Amino acid sequence: MPLKIIFLISNGKTGLPAESQAEQDIYFMTKKTYIVDCEEYPIAWRFNSEDCLLSDQEKQSIVFLDEKQSQRLWGIFIPAKNLMELSDKNFVLHEKTILSFSDIEASANFFASRLAHSSFVWFFWSAVAVAIVPLQVFLKSWDDFFYPSDENSILLTPDCPKAIFSFEDTFFYGDLVGSYFQDELKGR
């Protein structure tokens, strides 16, 4: 029976509603009232940008972890200090493909077919920035999570060694091989 890990999320708040007149004016220009707190979660600037496709409700469904919680998850599941250290000893590649950041919907099919077994994903921008994201939210706006310039972003699904990471527009799909997933991979 696979080990189930449950983490208590104690971040208190993941964002702030627009309160000042300036923020309200911005809302009427951008149709967005939910501003994610960038002081607490620096990576959240991606979701506060005008070109973010997510609604307020969808942004509120993302649970950002603090730095300590993020480091703990990375240490448990990612068998390297950074993704540049992944090799055939700690990552079994199943597929390598190029996705288009200009054709978001077509590229979303790549993720949808490989993540269909999950209702949410863990998205790591680095060892200190992680979010728990409903799958449908990720699929709608996957390019707000992965950026072509990122070198340390990786997506994991709970209770499964499957992972997706990228380098520029090339995406890698496969199994992480590390202490947490070792028993599951042997049982195949």
C-alpha positions as CSV (number, residue, x, y, z in Angstrom):
1,M,0.0,0.0,0.0
2,P,1.5,3.3,-1.0
3,L,2.4,5.8,1.7
4,K,0.1,8.8,1.8
5,I,1.6,12.0,3.0
6,I,-0.6,14.8,4.3
7,F,0.9,18.2,5.0
8,L,-0.8,20.8,7.2
9,I,-0.9,24.0,5.2
10,S,-0.5,26.9,7.6
11,N,0.1,29.8,5.3
12,G,-3.0,31.6,6.6
13,K,-3.7,33.5,3.4
14,T,-2.7,33.1,-0.2
15,G,-3.8,36.4,-1.5
16,L,-5.5,39.7,-0.8
17,P,-8.7,41.2,-2.2
18,A,-8.3,44.6,-3.8
19,E,-8.9,47.2,-1.1
20,S,-7.3,50.6,-2.1
21,Q,-8.9,52.8,-4.7
22,A,-5.9,52.3,-7.0
23,E,-6.3,48.5,-6.8
24,Q,-10.1,48.8,-7.4
25,D,-9.4,51.0,-10.5
26,I,-6.9,48.4,-11.7
27,Y,-9.7,45.8,-11.3
28,F,-12.0,47.7,-13.6
29,M,-9.3,47.9,-16.2
30,T,-8.2,44.3,-15.9
31,K,-11.3,42.6,-14.5
32,K,-9.3,41.0,-11.7
33,T,-9.7,41.7,-8.0
34,Y,-7.7,38.9,-6.4
35,I,-4.1,39.9,-6.0
36,V,-1.7,37.1,-4.7
37,D,0.6,38.4,-2.0
38,C,4.0,38.7,-3.7
39,E,5.8,39.6,-0.5
40,E,4.8,36.3,1.1
41,Y,5.0,34.3,-2.2
42,P,7.4,36.1,-4.6
43,I,6.6,33.7,-7.5
44,A,3.0,34.9,-7.4
45,W,3.8,37.9,-9.7
46,R,3.0,35.5,-12.6
47,F,-0.6,35.3,-11.4
48,N,-1.0,39.0,-10.8
49,S,0.1,39.9,-14.4
50,E,-2.6,41.3,-16.8
51,D,-2.1,38.4,-19.2
52,C,-2.8,35.7,-16.6
53,L,-5.8,33.7,-17.9
54,L,-7.0,32.6,-14.4
55,S,-10.2,34.0,-12.8
56,D,-10.2,35.2,-9.2
57,Q,-11.8,32.0,-8.1
58,E,-9.2,29.9,-9.9
59,K,-6.3,31.9,-8.4
60,Q,-7.8,31.4,-5.0
61,S,-7.8,27.7,-5.5
62,I,-4.0,27.6,-5.7
63,V,-2.4,26.9,-2.4
64,F,1.1,28.4,-2.2
65,L,3.4,26.8,0.3
66,D,5.9,28.8,2.3
67,E,9.6,28.4,1.9
68,K,10.1,25.9,4.6
69,Q,7.2,23.7,3.5
70,S,8.5,23.9,-0.1
71,Q,11.9,22.8,0.9
72,R,10.5,19.9,2.8
73,L,8.5,18.7,-0.2
74,W,11.4,19.1,-2.6
75,G,13.7,17.2,-0.2
76,I,11.2,14.3,0.0
77,F,10.3,14.0,-3.7
78,I,13.0,15.5,-5.9
79,P,16.2,13.4,-5.9
80,A,18.5,16.3,-6.8
81,K,19.4,19.8,-5.5
82,N,18.3,21.3,-8.8
83,L,17.0,19.9,-12.0
84,M,20.3,20.3,-13.8
85,E,21.5,17.4,-11.6
86,L,18.9,14.9,-12.9
87,S,20.4,12.0,-14.8
88,D,19.4,8.5,-15.8
89,K,20.2,7.4,-12.3
90,N,17.3,9.5,-10.8
91,F,15.0,10.2,-13.7
92,V,13.7,7.6,-16.2
93,L,12.7,9.5,-19.4
94,H,9.6,8.2,-21.1
95,E,9.0,11.1,-23.5
96,K,10.7,14.3,-24.7
97,T,8.6,16.7,-26.8
98,I,8.6,20.4,-27.9
99,L,5.5,22.4,-26.9
100,S,4.4,25.7,-28.2
101,F,4.0,28.6,-25.8
102,S,2.0,30.4,-28.5
103,D,-0.6,27.6,-28.9
104,I,-1.6,27.1,-25.3
105,E,-4.7,25.0,-26.0
106,A,-3.0,22.5,-28.3
107,S,-0.1,22.1,-25.9
108,A,-2.4,21.6,-23.0
109,N,-3.4,18.3,-24.5
110,F,0.1,17.0,-23.7
111,F,-0.5,17.7,-20.0
112,A,-4.1,16.5,-20.0
113,S,-3.3,13.1,-21.4
114,R,-0.5,12.5,-18.9
115,L,-2.1,13.9,-15.8
116,A,-5.7,12.5,-16.3
117,H,-5.3,10.3,-13.2
118,S,-4.9,13.3,-10.8
119,S,-7.2,15.9,-9.6
120,F,-4.4,18.2,-8.5
121,V,-0.6,18.6,-9.0
122,W,2.3,19.9,-7.0
123,F,4.1,22.5,-9.0
124,F,7.7,23.4,-8.0
125,W,9.3,26.6,-9.4
126,S,12.3,25.8,-7.3
127,A,13.1,24.1,-4.0
128,V,11.7,27.2,-2.1
129,A,8.5,27.9,-4.2
130,V,5.8,25.3,-4.5
131,A,2.0,25.3,-5.0
132,I,-0.7,22.8,-4.8
133,V,-2.8,23.4,-8.0
134,P,-6.1,21.9,-9.1
135,L,-5.5,20.0,-12.4
136,Q,-8.1,22.0,-14.3
137,V,-6.6,25.3,-13.2
138,F,-3.1,24.1,-14.3
139,L,-4.5,22.9,-17.7
140,K,-6.2,26.2,-18.4
141,S,-3.1,28.3,-17.8
142,W,-0.1,25.9,-17.9
143,D,2.0,28.7,-19.4
144,D,1.6,30.8,-16.3
145,F,3.4,28.0,-14.4
146,F,6.1,27.0,-16.9
147,Y,8.0,29.8,-18.6
148,P,10.5,29.2,-21.4
149,S,13.2,30.8,-19.3
150,D,12.7,28.6,-16.3
151,E,15.4,26.0,-15.5
152,N,14.1,24.6,-12.2
153,S,10.3,24.1,-12.7
154,I,8.9,20.6,-12.2
155,L,5.4,19.2,-11.9
156,L,4.6,16.2,-9.8
157,T,1.4,14.2,-9.2
158,P,0.7,12.9,-5.7
159,D,1.3,9.2,-4.9
160,C,3.0,8.6,-8.3
161,P,6.6,9.0,-9.5
162,K,5.5,10.7,-12.7
163,A,7.0,14.2,-13.3
164,I,7.2,16.8,-16.1
165,F,9.9,19.4,-16.3
166,S,11.1,21.6,-19.1
167,F,14.1,23.4,-20.6
168,E,13.0,26.2,-22.8
169,D,10.3,24.7,-25.0
170,T,11.4,21.1,-24.6
171,F,9.4,19.1,-22.0
172,F,10.5,15.9,-20.4
173,Y,8.0,13.3,-19.0
174,G,9.1,10.4,-16.9
175,D,9.6,8.8,-13.5
176,L,11.6,10.3,-10.7
177,V,13.8,7.6,-9.0
178,G,14.5,8.4,-5.4
179,S,14.0,7.1,-1.9
180,Y,10.3,8.0,-1.7
181,F,9.3,6.4,-5.1
182,Q,11.7,3.5,-5.1
183,D,9.3,0.9,-3.7
184,E,6.5,1.9,-6.2
185,L,8.9,1.6,-9.2
186,K,10.1,-1.9,-8.0
187,G,6.5,-3.1,-7.8
188,R,5.8,-2.7,-11.6
